[in-house]
Amino acid sequence: MVLISIGPGDAVYEKFGHNMLWIRDHERKIDLCYNWGLFDFQQKHFVRNFVQGRLDYVMGAADLKESLDEYFQFKRHVVFQRLALTSEQIDDLINRCETNRLPENSRYRYDYFKDNCATRIRDVIDASSGGELKRLIDQQTPAVPMSYRGHSMRLTQDDFFLSMGLDFIYGPYCDRPLSAWEECFLPMRLSRYAEPLAMETWNPWPSDRPAEPETAPSRVLLLGIAGVFLAGLVVMLSQRRNKWASMVSTAIVCGWWLINGFGGVLLAYMWLFTDHIATYENQNMLSYTPLAWIALVLLPLARHRVRYRRPLLILTGLMACISIAALLLHGSVLRQGNLHFTILAVCLHTAGFLFVRRLTPSASVGEVSVV
């Protein structure tokens, strides 16, 4: 029995890699790769189910060549490990796999971290080995303690926007350091931790792809610099009384409110209307809020009518204060790995408040100030 582990590929759904089981039994005339990672882009409501965390994957089996053709074509990293299981354990494994691929048993509700192509293989090997795999893995500890967020950022860092998007929607559920057993949701981590059970390990072909990165990028400095730069630009330009400066500062503030409000709506949707536990209770909602869209609506009204200026000032001040509070409480009361997003929000919410303050009359109710 051979555990096949495939390294990351180029497509979004290939970033975390893949696992398969190759089992040959001449007596039972079985020579198949069992695969728990099959899905159909054409299935009904695919996009909706994917977004809502209700996508079903299918377990199937195919011959070795068919199973590996695509990975060979793109020269993905592939590791074969012949595991030291007894004939009785292999028979039990075959029975479990064959039962699992029956039409009435083959579908399962996919979960990126808890129930995927790697965890299914991990669990079926452990069950057939009488818990031996888990005992071996539990004796090991991760070289560098990492969370679901850390592993996701590590493996998607070559795609900046994908990485940032995942980082933004992940909640505190994704920030707990994982055990070696939990890290086996990643195919290549399962391969690493299963090594004590391997009698033989080999690579079927050479690959010139870079190895998986071992560390996740930190974007605190990047978003911190971006926040300070844009906030400074807004404050500087809003003090200049000319049309060009007004247009640029207004564009930055309105663009921020538009993106911020969209982020708040997205986070609320992912928490309240999906089954993605990883996105629940996201503390980015303190700094990214649909209230920003109200500010966007009030701004043109406040430019022409004095009565709208104070509500807009109060609203932008409230958003700035809440984001500052989130920054001050980060690491104590708030323990989500979102410091970089919070710093960006503090800078731009504060700049938005100062921008709006220039619209607020200071001498009389009828006074109209110029941005």
Helices and strands as residue ranges (DSSP letters): E 2-6, G 12-14, E 18-25, E 30-38, H 46-52, E 56-62, H 64-73, E 78-83, H 87-100, E 107-109, H 117-128, H 132-138, H 148-156, H 160-169, G 172-175, H 180-183, H 187-193, G 195-197, E 198-202, H 220-238, H 243-272, G 277-279, G 283-286, H 291-304, G 306-308, H 309-328, H 339-357
